[in-house]
Amino acid sequence: MTALAGTGALTRLALRRDRIMLPVWLYLIVFMAASTVSSTKGLYPDLASRAELAANTNDTPALVALYGRVYDPTSLGAVSMLKLNILCAVAAAALSIVLVVRHTRADEESGRQELVGATAVGRRAPLTSALTVVLSANLALAALCALALTIAGLPAAGSAAAGAAWAGVGLVFGAIAAVVAQLTAHARTATGYSFAALGAFYLLRAMGDASGSGGPRWLSWLSPIGWGQQFRPYAGNRWWVLLIMVVFAAVMTVGAYTLVSRRDLGAGILPDREGPSAAAPRLRGALSLWWRLQRGSLLGWGVAFVVLGAALGGIASNVGDMVGSAQARDFITKLGGEKGITDAFLATDLVFASVFAAAFGIQAVGRLRAEETGQRTEPVLATGVSRWRWAAGPVLVALLGGAVLLLVTGVVAGAVYAAQSGDGAQFGRVLGAALVQIPAAWVVVGLVVLGYGLVPRLTSLGWAVLVAFLLVGEMGPLLKLPRWVMDVSPFAHTPKLPGTSWSATPLLCMVALTAVLVAAGLWSFRRRDITS
């Protein structure tokens, strides 16, 4: 039996397991790309407006750090790539990380790979299968994005380059995740380290792009995300950058194969740190245990929200200069508020902060499912801990943690914007605009809790629901969707603060809905069997 025996069967099994998640994820990325091009045509219809956007963006370090540079203001495609290059590259990277960890380290941790290994399956087959799925997913992403962008009216060559750039970033981070999965013994740790690498490379790219002409712009070339931007779709189409991505991914893949042959099944190259023989008094309750398990994740998210708040506050004072035409100014103002483009920008982009807070909540509640499938829930419940107390811990962490993250964003964004504008009153306005986003994030958490209580397998679909809510709420006006469709998203019911009158009724309704969803989910969990 060879080391790759059974790879084909494992690949087919993996694709069957991902038959819902993978198409949904790919569709959402493609939809985001096509709809962004459509909206860019309306916002920047002529060369003058695109040139003004490019000049203002490239002259604002905060914008360059967040999105990158506009390399060709004469090209509608290059202007459309301003946000798409970052969003689609990060989405492709996240997809690849999730796929690799799911089909390697997570299967080992759950015991599935040990069962599979008892059959005619080679030692390297699971890793090869996971990388094959990642390669197939990114090739499909490249083809679909190229086709969608071309249909949207952009040049075919640039569209192909854009798809290849995003797929290349996905392949690189898939290979990075493959190495990390060999180093660590737990899927959660592997996922955390892989996403930490993604965040570090993003910051490295931001530092390089935002540095002046005499600064260390070469830092961008040390980041795979920077490589995706340096591909420059619609602005030169640097296909040779793809070679850098392929070589780097190949080197990391060879490293992963080398490591997998040097460790035992279920173990990592890096040994686990031994804990104390007895737990501290503060860890002798279910809630305190959950806090201990989740605090590292909350801290990591908190750092990201500080960066997000600083970026939003820094951009706010310059956002008015980004819009070149009166029609576009009116358009953005209608999207977010009534007292100016700056308020509209804050109202619109703080929704994304709420989405990220909901993402933290999904991750926190997802630990319940991970503990259950890892067969750690039953031993805890056997000690006399009630199901309600056990499940309430991560739910409280998700709800309160999400609120704290939005509070952090509001404080940082408000402080930065107030300092730049010289108007201290802006601090309270921005903070309030962030806090009113909390109930929408809570509704998403409530839906995930209900899904876990009813059908635990549906817990992971919370991610698809979150992205669907975001796209419906943000792209609905551009696509002229019916009002009732847009109202499905809880993010469509948050007040457009700052800069407009508002009512507390939608917020109270969402809080009440969250309470009902959480109560129903916990009640359902108490009545169903524990699965494995």
NUTIVEX-772312 format. One record per residue (C-alpha): residue number from 1; y, x, z. Coordinates in steps of 0.2 Angstrom, whole numbers. Each point is the difference from the previous one (the first is absolute). Layout:
% NUTIVEX-772312
{i->NUM y->Y x->X z->Z};
...
% end
This chain:
% NUTIVEX-772312
{i->1 y->0 x->0 z->0};
{i->2 y->17 x->7 z->-5};
{i->3 y->16 x->0 z->11};
{i->4 y->7 x->-14 z->-12};
{i->5 y->-15 x->-11 z->-1};
{i->6 y->5 x->-18 z->3};
{i->7 y->18 x->2 z->-5};
{i->8 y->0 x->-14 z->-13};
{i->9 y->-8 x->-12 z->12};
{i->10 y->13 x->4 z->13};
{i->11 y->14 x->-2 z->-12};
{i->12 y->-5 x->-17 z->-6};
{i->13 y->-2 x->-5 z->18};
{i->14 y->17 x->6 z->5};
{i->15 y->8 x->-9 z->-15};
{i->16 y->-9 x->-16 z->5};
{i->17 y->7 x->2 z->18};
{i->18 y->18 x->3 z->-7};
{i->19 y->-1 x->-14 z->-13};
{i->20 y->14 x->-9 z->8};
{i->21 y->11 x->13 z->8};
{i->22 y->0 x->12 z->-15};
{i->23 y->6 x->-13 z->-13};
{i->24 y->12 x->-8 z->11};
{i->25 y->8 x->17 z->5};
{i->26 y->1 x->6 z->-18};
{i->27 y->7 x->-17 z->-6};
{i->28 y->14 x->1 z->13};
{i->29 y->5 x->17 z->-5};
{i->30 y->0 x->-5 z->-18};
{i->31 y->10 x->-15 z->4};
{i->32 y->13 x->9 z->10};
{i->33 y->2 x->12 z->-15};
{i->34 y->3 x->-13 z->-13};
{i->35 y->11 x->-11 z->11};
{i->36 y->11 x->15 z->5};
{i->37 y->3 x->4 z->-19};
{i->38 y->5 x->-18 z->-3};
{i->39 y->12 x->0 z->15};
{i->40 y->7 x->16 z->-5};
{i->41 y->5 x->-7 z->-18};
{i->42 y->10 x->-13 z->9};
{i->43 y->8 x->11 z->13};
{i->44 y->5 x->14 z->-12};
{i->45 y->1 x->-7 z->-18};
{i->46 y->11 x->13 z->-8};
{i->47 y->2 x->19 z->-1};
{i->48 y->15 x->0 z->11};
{i->49 y->-8 x->-9 z->15};
{i->50 y->-15 x->11 z->-1};
{i->51 y->11 x->16 z->-1};
{i->52 y->10 x->-6 z->15};
{i->53 y->-16 x->-3 z->10};
{i->54 y->-7 x->17 z->-5};
{i->55 y->16 x->9 z->5};
{i->56 y->2 x->-9 z->17};
{i->57 y->-19 x->2 z->4};
{i->58 y->0 x->19 z->-4};
{i->59 y->16 x->3 z->10};
{i->60 y->-7 x->-9 z->15};
{i->61 y->-12 x->11 z->10};
{i->62 y->-7 x->-15 z->10};
{i->63 y->-5 x->-9 z->-16};
{i->64 y->-7 x->15 z->-8};
{i->65 y->-11 x->4 z->15};
{i->66 y->-6 x->-18 z->1};
{i->67 y->-3 x->-3 z->-19};
{i->68 y->2 x->16 z->-10};
{i->69 y->12 x->4 z->-14};
{i->70 y->4 x->-9 z->-16};
{i->71 y->-4 x->12 z->-14};
{i->72 y->6 x->-9 z->-15};
{i->73 y->13 x->-14 z->2};
{i->74 y->0 x->-5 z->-18};
{i->75 y->-18 x->-5 z->2};
{i->76 y->-4 x->-17 z->7};
{i->77 y->-18 x->6 z->4};
{i->78 y->7 x->15 z->10};
{i->79 y->12 x->-11 z->10};
{i->80 y->-15 x->-12 z->4};
{i->81 y->-10 x->15 z->6};
{i->82 y->13 x->3 z->14};
{i->83 y->-9 x->-11 z->13};
{i->84 y->-17 x->-2 z->-10};
{i->85 y->-4 x->19 z->0};
{i->86 y->-1 x->0 z->19};
{i->87 y->-7 x->-17 z->3};
{i->88 y->-14 x->0 z->-12};
{i->89 y->-4 x->18 z->4};
{i->90 y->-1 x->-3 z->18};
{i->91 y->-10 x->-16 z->-3};
{i->92 y->-13 x->9 z->-11};
{i->93 y->-1 x->14 z->13};
{i->94 y->-3 x->-13 z->14};
{i->95 y->-14 x->-9 z->-11};
{i->96 y->-9 x->17 z->-3};
{i->97 y->1 x->4 z->19};
{i->98 y->-7 x->-17 z->5};
{i->99 y->-14 x->1 z->-13};
{i->100 y->-6 x->18 z->4};
{i->101 y->0 x->-3 z->19};
{i->102 y->-8 x->-17 z->-2};
{i->103 y->-15 x->7 z->-10};
{i->104 y->-2 x->16 z->9};
{i->105 y->5 x->2 z->18};
{i->106 y->0 x->-18 z->5};
{i->107 y->-17 x->-3 z->-7};
{i->108 y->-7 x->15 z->10};
{i->109 y->9 x->-6 z->16};
{i->110 y->-8 x->-18 z->-2};
{i->111 y->-17 x->7 z->-3};
{i->112 y->-1 x->-7 z->-18};
{i->113 y->-2 x->18 z->-8};
{i->114 y->-14 x->4 z->12};
{i->115 y->-10 x->-15 z->-6};
{i->116 y->4 x->4 z->-18};
{i->117 y->-4 x->18 z->3};
{i->118 y->-18 x->-5 z->5};
{i->119 y->-3 x->-5 z->-19};
{i->120 y->1 x->11 z->-15};
{i->121 y->18 x->5 z->1};
{i->122 y->7 x->17 z->-1};
{i->123 y->11 x->8 z->13};
{i->124 y->15 x->1 z->-11};
{i->125 y->-3 x->-17 z->-8};
{i->126 y->12 x->-10 z->12};
{i->127 y->14 x->12 z->-3};
{i->128 y->-2 x->0 z->-19};
{i->129 y->-2 x->-19 z->0};
{i->130 y->17 x->-2 z->10};
{i->131 y->9 x->12 z->-12};
{i->132 y->-7 x->-9 z->-15};
{i->133 y->7 x->-16 z->6};
{i->134 y->17 x->8 z->3};
{i->135 y->0 x->8 z->-17};
{i->136 y->-5 x->-17 z->-8};
{i->137 y->14 x->-9 z->10};
{i->138 y->13 x->12 z->-5};
{i->139 y->-5 x->1 z->-18};
{i->140 y->1 x->-19 z->0};
{i->141 y->17 x->0 z->9};
{i->142 y->7 x->12 z->-13};
{i->143 y->-6 x->-10 z->-15};
{i->144 y->6 x->-17 z->7};
{i->145 y->17 x->7 z->5};
{i->146 y->2 x->8 z->-17};
{i->147 y->-4 x->-16 z->-8};
{i->148 y->11 x->-11 z->11};
{i->149 y->15 x->11 z->-1};
{i->150 y->-2 x->1 z->-19};
{i->151 y->-1 x->-19 z->-1};
{i->152 y->15 x->-1 z->11};
{i->153 y->10 x->9 z->-14};
{i->154 y->0 x->18 z->5};
{i->155 y->-6 x->14 z->-12};
{i->156 y->-19 x->2 z->-1};
{i->157 y->1 x->19 z->3};
{i->158 y->10 x->-1 z->16};
{i->159 y->-11 x->-14 z->6};
{i->160 y->-15 x->10 z->-2};
{i->161 y->8 x->14 z->9};
{i->162 y->5 x->-11 z->14};
{i->163 y->-18 x->-6 z->2};
{i->164 y->-7 x->17 z->-1};
{i->165 y->13 x->6 z->13};
{i->166 y->-5 x->-13 z->13};
{i->167 y->-19 x->2 z->-3};
{i->168 y->2 x->19 z->2};
{i->169 y->8 x->-3 z->17};
{i->170 y->-14 x->-11 z->4};
{i->171 y->-13 x->12 z->-5};
{i->172 y->8 x->14 z->10};
{i->173 y->1 x->-10 z->16};
{i->174 y->-18 x->-6 z->-3};
{i->175 y->-6 x->18 z->0};
{i->176 y->11 x->4 z->16};
{i->177 y->-8 x->-15 z->9};
{i->178 y->-18 x->6 z->-6};
{i->179 y->4 x->17 z->9};
{i->180 y->7 x->-8 z->16};
{i->181 y->-15 x->-12 z->1};
{i->182 y->-11 x->16 z->1};
{i->183 y->11 x->7 z->14};
{i->184 y->0 x->-15 z->12};
{i->185 y->-13 x->-10 z->8};
{i->186 y->8 x->-17 z->-1};
{i->187 y->7 x->-11 z->-14};
{i->188 y->15 x->-4 z->10};
{i->189 y->5 x->18 z->3};
{i->190 y->-4 x->4 z->-19};
{i->191 y->11 x->-14 z->-5};
{i->192 y->14 x->5 z->12};
{i->193 y->0 x->18 z->-5};
{i->194 y->0 x->-5 z->-19};
{i->195 y->14 x->-11 z->2};
{i->196 y->9 x->13 z->10};
{i->197 y->-2 x->12 z->-14};
{i->198 y->7 x->-13 z->-12};
{i->199 y->15 x->-2 z->12};
{i->200 y->3 x->19 z->1};
{i->201 y->-1 x->2 z->-19};
{i->202 y->13 x->-14 z->-2};
{i->203 y->12 x->8 z->12};
{i->204 y->-3 x->17 z->-8};
{i->205 y->5 x->-8 z->-17};
{i->206 y->15 x->-9 z->8};
{i->207 y->6 x->16 z->7};
{i->208 y->-2 x->9 z->-17};
{i->209 y->8 x->-14 z->-10};
{i->210 y->15 x->-3 z->12};
{i->211 y->5 x->19 z->1};
{i->212 y->15 x->5 z->-10};
{i->213 y->0 x->11 z->-15};
{i->214 y->-1 x->15 z->11};
{i->215 y->-13 x->-7 z->12};
{i->216 y->-19 x->1 z->0};
{i->217 y->-4 x->-12 z->-14};
{i->218 y->-16 x->9 z->-2};
{i->219 y->-7 x->-9 z->15};
{i->220 y->-3 x->-15 z->-11};
{i->221 y->-12 x->10 z->-10};
{i->222 y->-11 x->2 z->16};
{i->223 y->-2 x->-18 z->1};
{i->224 y->-13 x->-11 z->-11};
{i->225 y->13 x->-14 z->1};
{i->226 y->13 x->12 z->-7};
{i->227 y->-12 x->5 z->-14};
{i->228 y->-1 x->-19 z->-5};
{i->229 y->19 x->0 z->-1};
{i->230 y->1 x->16 z->-10};
{i->231 y->-11 x->-8 z->-13};
{i->232 y->16 x->-8 z->-5};
{i->233 y->-6 x->-16 z->-9};
{i->234 y->13 x->-6 z->-13};
{i->235 y->10 x->16 z->3};
{i->236 y->-10 x->14 z->-9};
{i->237 y->-18 x->-5 z->5};
{i->238 y->-6 x->16 z->7};
{i->239 y->-19 x->-2 z->-3};
{i->240 y->-3 x->18 z->6};
{i->241 y->3 x->-6 z->18};
{i->242 y->-16 x->-9 z->-1};
{i->243 y->-9 x->16 z->-1};
{i->244 y->7 x->5 z->17};
{i->245 y->-6 x->-16 z->7};
{i->246 y->-18 x->2 z->-8};
{i->247 y->-2 x->18 z->6};
{i->248 y->6 x->-4 z->18};
{i->249 y->-12 x->-15 z->1};
{i->250 y->-14 x->10 z->-7};
{i->251 y->3 x->14 z->13};
{i->252 y->0 x->-13 z->14};
{i->253 y->-16 x->-8 z->-7};
{i->254 y->-9 x->16 z->0};
{i->255 y->6 x->3 z->18};
{i->256 y->-7 x->-17 z->5};
{i->257 y->-17 x->3 z->-8};
{i->258 y->-1 x->17 z->9};
{i->259 y->4 x->-8 z->17};
{i->260 y->-12 x->-14 z->-2};
{i->261 y->-14 x->12 z->-2};
{i->262 y->5 x->9 z->16};
{i->263 y->0 x->-14 z->13};
{i->264 y->-13 x->-13 z->7};
{i->265 y->0 x->-18 z->-5};
{i->266 y->12 x->-9 z->11};
{i->267 y->9 x->16 z->6};
{i->268 y->16 x->8 z->-5};
{i->269 y->4 x->18 z->-3};
{i->270 y->13 x->-1 z->14};
{i->271 y->-9 x->-4 z->16};
{i->272 y->6 x->-15 z->11};
{i->273 y->10 x->4 z->15};
{i->274 y->-10 x->-4 z->16};
{i->275 y->9 x->-12 z->11};
{i->276 y->0 x->-1 z->19};
{i->277 y->-15 x->-5 z->9};
{i->278 y->9 x->-15 z->9};
{i->279 y->14 x->-11 z->-7};
{i->280 y->17 x->0 z->8};
{i->281 y->4 x->-16 z->10};
{i->282 y->12 x->-5 z->-13};
{i->283 y->-15 x->-1 z->-13};
{i->284 y->-11 x->-12 z->10};
{i->285 y->6 x->-16 z->-8};
{i->286 y->-2 x->-7 z->-18};
{i->287 y->18 x->0 z->-4};
{i->288 y->3 x->17 z->7};
{i->289 y->-14 x->7 z->-11};
{i->290 y->6 x->-8 z->-15};
{i->291 y->17 x->7 z->3};
{i->292 y->-8 x->17 z->2};
{i->293 y->-9 x->-2 z->-17};
{i->294 y->15 x->-6 z->-9};
{i->295 y->15 x->10 z->7};
{i->296 y->-3 x->15 z->-12};
{i->297 y->1 x->-12 z->-15};
{i->298 y->16 x->-9 z->7};
{i->299 y->8 x->17 z->2};
{i->300 y->-3 x->5 z->-18};
{i->301 y->6 x->-17 z->-6};
{i->302 y->15 x->2 z->11};
{i->303 y->5 x->17 z->-8};
{i->304 y->-1 x->-8 z->-17};
{i->305 y->11 x->-14 z->5};
{i->306 y->13 x->12 z->7};
{i->307 y->0 x->8 z->-17};
{i->308 y->1 x->-17 z->-8};
{i->309 y->14 x->-5 z->11};
{i->310 y->10 x->16 z->-3};
{i->311 y->-2 x->-2 z->-19};
{i->312 y->5 x->-18 z->0};
{i->313 y->15 x->3 z->10};
{i->314 y->5 x->15 z->-10};
{i->315 y->-2 x->-9 z->-17};
{i->316 y->9 x->-16 z->6};
{i->317 y->18 x->8 z->-1};
{i->318 y->-3 x->6 z->-18};
{i->319 y->-10 x->-15 z->-7};
{i->320 y->15 x->-9 z->-8};
{i->321 y->2 x->15 z->-12};
{i->322 y->-18 x->-2 z->-7};
{i->323 y->4 x->-16 z->-9};
{i->324 y->9 x->3 z->-16};
{i->325 y->4 x->-18 z->-7};
{i->326 y->8 x->-15 z->8};
{i->327 y->-15 x->-11 z->-5};
{i->328 y->-12 x->12 z->9};
{i->329 y->11 x->0 z->15};
{i->330 y->0 x->-19 z->1};
{i->331 y->-19 x->0 z->-3};
{i->332 y->-4 x->12 z->15};
{i->333 y->13 x->-10 z->11};
{i->334 y->-10 x->-16 z->-3};
{i->335 y->-16 x->8 z->5};
{i->336 y->6 x->6 z->17};
{i->337 y->16 x->-8 z->6};
{i->338 y->17 x->-6 z->-2};
{i->339 y->12 x->13 z->6};
{i->340 y->-3 x->15 z->-11};
{i->341 y->-13 x->11 z->-8};
{i->342 y->-2 x->11 z->15};
{i->343 y->-5 x->-15 z->11};
{i->344 y->-12 x->-6 z->-15};
{i->345 y->-8 x->17 z->0};
{i->346 y->-3 x->0 z->18};
{i->347 y->-6 x->-17 z->0};
{i->348 y->-12 x->3 z->-14};
{i->349 y->-7 x->17 z->5};
{i->350 y->-2 x->-5 z->19};
{i->351 y->-13 x->-12 z->-7};
{i->352 y->-10 x->16 z->-5};
{i->353 y->1 x->6 z->18};
{i->354 y->-7 x->-17 z->6};
{i->355 y->-14 x->3 z->-13};
{i->356 y->-4 x->17 z->7};
{i->357 y->0 x->-7 z->18};
{i->358 y->-13 x->-13 z->-6};
{i->359 y->-10 x->14 z->-7};
{i->360 y->0 x->8 z->17};
{i->361 y->-6 x->-16 z->7};
{i->362 y->-14 x->-2 z->-12};
{i->363 y->-6 x->18 z->4};
{i->364 y->1 x->-4 z->19};
{i->365 y->-10 x->-16 z->-2};
{i->366 y->-12 x->8 z->-12};
{i->367 y->-6 x->11 z->15};
{i->368 y->-9 x->-15 z->7};
{i->369 y->-11 x->-1 z->-16};
{i->370 y->-3 x->19 z->0};
{i->371 y->-5 x->0 z->19};
{i->372 y->-12 x->-15 z->-4};
{i->373 y->-8 x->7 z->-15};
{i->374 y->-1 x->17 z->9};
{i->375 y->-11 x->-9 z->13};
{i->376 y->12 x->4 z->14};
{i->377 y->6 x->-18 z->4};
{i->378 y->-16 x->-6 z->7};
{i->379 y->-2 x->14 z->13};
{i->380 y->18 x->-4 z->6};
{i->381 y->-3 x->-19 z->1};
{i->382 y->-16 x->4 z->10};
{i->383 y->11 x->7 z->14};
{i->384 y->7 x->-17 z->4};
{i->385 y->16 x->2 z->-11};
{i->386 y->3 x->-17 z->-8};
{i->387 y->2 x->-2 z->-18};
{i->388 y->17 x->-6 z->2};
{i->389 y->6 x->15 z->10};
{i->390 y->-9 x->12 z->-13};
{i->391 y->8 x->-8 z->-15};
{i->392 y->17 x->-3 z->8};
{i->393 y->4 x->18 z->1};
{i->394 y->2 x->5 z->-18};
{i->395 y->8 x->-16 z->-4};
{i->396 y->14 x->4 z->13};
{i->397 y->1 x->17 z->-6};
{i->398 y->2 x->-6 z->-18};
{i->399 y->14 x->-13 z->5};
{i->400 y->10 x->10 z->12};
{i->401 y->-3 x->16 z->-10};
{i->402 y->7 x->-8 z->-15};
{i->403 y->15 x->-7 z->9};
{i->404 y->4 x->18 z->7};
{i->405 y->-2 x->8 z->-17};
{i->406 y->13 x->-13 z->-7};
{i->407 y->11 x->3 z->15};
{i->408 y->0 x->19 z->-3};
{i->409 y->4 x->-3 z->-19};
{i->410 y->15 x->-11 z->5};
{i->411 y->6 x->12 z->13};
{i->412 y->-1 x->16 z->-11};
{i->413 y->7 x->-9 z->-16};
{i->414 y->14 x->-8 z->10};
{i->415 y->5 x->16 z->8};
{i->416 y->0 x->10 z->-16};
{i->417 y->9 x->-14 z->-10};
{i->418 y->13 x->-2 z->14};
{i->419 y->3 x->18 z->1};
{i->420 y->3 x->2 z->-19};
{i->421 y->10 x->-15 z->-2};
{i->422 y->11 x->3 z->15};
{i->423 y->-3 x->-18 z->6};
{i->424 y->-9 x->-2 z->16};
{i->425 y->-3 x->-18 z->-2};
{i->426 y->-12 x->4 z->-14};
{i->427 y->-13 x->6 z->13};
{i->428 y->-2 x->-17 z->7};
{i->429 y->-1 x->-9 z->-17};
{i->430 y->-13 x->12 z->-7};
{i->431 y->-10 x->-1 z->16};
{i->432 y->0 x->-19 z->0};
{i->433 y->-5 x->0 z->-18};
{i->434 y->-16 x->11 z->4};
{i->435 y->-5 x->-11 z->15};
{i->436 y->0 x->-16 z->-9};
{i->437 y->-14 x->7 z->-11};
{i->438 y->-12 x->1 z->14};
{i->439 y->-7 x->-18 z->-1};
{i->440 y->-5 x->2 z->-18};
{i->441 y->-10 x->16 z->4};
{i->442 y->-8 x->-10 z->15};
{i->443 y->-6 x->-14 z->-12};
{i->444 y->-10 x->13 z->-10};
{i->445 y->-8 x->7 z->16};
{i->446 y->-4 x->-18 z->5};
{i->447 y->-9 x->-3 z->-17};
{i->448 y->-10 x->16 z->2};
{i->449 y->-5 x->-5 z->18};
{i->450 y->-6 x->-17 z->-6};
{i->451 y->-10 x->9 z->-14};
{i->452 y->-8 x->11 z->12};
{i->453 y->-4 x->-14 z->12};
{i->454 y->-8 x->-11 z->-14};
{i->455 y->-8 x->12 z->-12};
{i->456 y->2 x->19 z->5};
{i->457 y->-3 x->6 z->-18};
{i->458 y->17 x->-8 z->-5};
{i->459 y->10 x->11 z->12};
{i->460 y->2 x->14 z->-14};
{i->461 y->7 x->-14 z->-12};
{i->462 y->16 x->0 z->11};
{i->463 y->6 x->14 z->-10};
{i->464 y->-1 x->-10 z->-16};
{i->465 y->8 x->-15 z->8};
{i->466 y->14 x->11 z->6};
{i->467 y->3 x->8 z->-17};
{i->468 y->-1 x->-17 z->-8};
{i->469 y->13 x->-7 z->12};
{i->470 y->12 x->14 z->-4};
{i->471 y->-1 x->-2 z->-19};
{i->472 y->2 x->-18 z->1};
{i->473 y->15 x->1 z->11};
{i->474 y->8 x->14 z->-9};
{i->475 y->-4 x->-3 z->-18};
{i->476 y->0 x->-19 z->1};
{i->477 y->18 x->-2 z->-5};
{i->478 y->-1 x->13 z->-14};
{i->479 y->-16 x->-9 z->-7};
{i->480 y->8 x->-17 z->3};
{i->481 y->-15 x->-6 z->10};
{i->482 y->0 x->-18 z->7};
{i->483 y->8 x->-1 z->17};
{i->484 y->-16 x->-6 z->9};
{i->485 y->-9 x->16 z->-6};
{i->486 y->14 x->11 z->7};
{i->487 y->0 x->-9 z->16};
{i->488 y->-18 x->4 z->3};
{i->489 y->6 x->18 z->6};
{i->490 y->6 x->0 z->18};
{i->491 y->12 x->14 z->-6};
{i->492 y->9 x->-13 z->-11};
{i->493 y->5 x->-10 z->16};
{i->494 y->9 x->14 z->10};
{i->495 y->19 x->-1 z->0};
{i->496 y->9 x->11 z->-12};
{i->497 y->10 x->10 z->13};
{i->498 y->12 x->8 z->1};
{i->499 y->13 x->-9 z->-10};
{i->500 y->-5 x->-18 z->0};
{i->501 y->-1 x->-15 z->12};
{i->502 y->-17 x->-3 z->7};
{i->503 y->-11 x->-12 z->10};
{i->504 y->-13 x->3 z->13};
{i->505 y->-11 x->-14 z->-5};
{i->506 y->-10 x->10 z->-13};
{i->507 y->-3 x->14 z->13};
{i->508 y->-5 x->-12 z->14};
{i->509 y->-12 x->-8 z->-13};
{i->510 y->-8 x->17 z->-4};
{i->511 y->-2 x->4 z->18};
{i->512 y->-9 x->-16 z->3};
{i->513 y->-11 x->2 z->-15};
{i->514 y->-4 x->18 z->6};
{i->515 y->-5 x->-7 z->17};
{i->516 y->-11 x->-13 z->-8};
{i->517 y->-9 x->12 z->-12};
{i->518 y->-3 x->13 z->14};
{i->519 y->-7 x->-14 z->12};
{i->520 y->-11 x->-6 z->-14};
{i->521 y->-6 x->17 z->-4};
{i->522 y->-4 x->5 z->18};
{i->523 y->-8 x->-17 z->3};
{i->524 y->-11 x->2 z->-15};
{i->525 y->-5 x->18 z->6};
{i->526 y->-6 x->-7 z->16};
{i->527 y->-11 x->-12 z->-8};
{i->528 y->-8 x->11 z->-14};
{i->529 y->-14 x->13 z->1};
{i->530 y->4 x->18 z->1};
{i->531 y->-4 x->8 z->-17};
{i->532 y->-5 x->18 z->-5};
% end
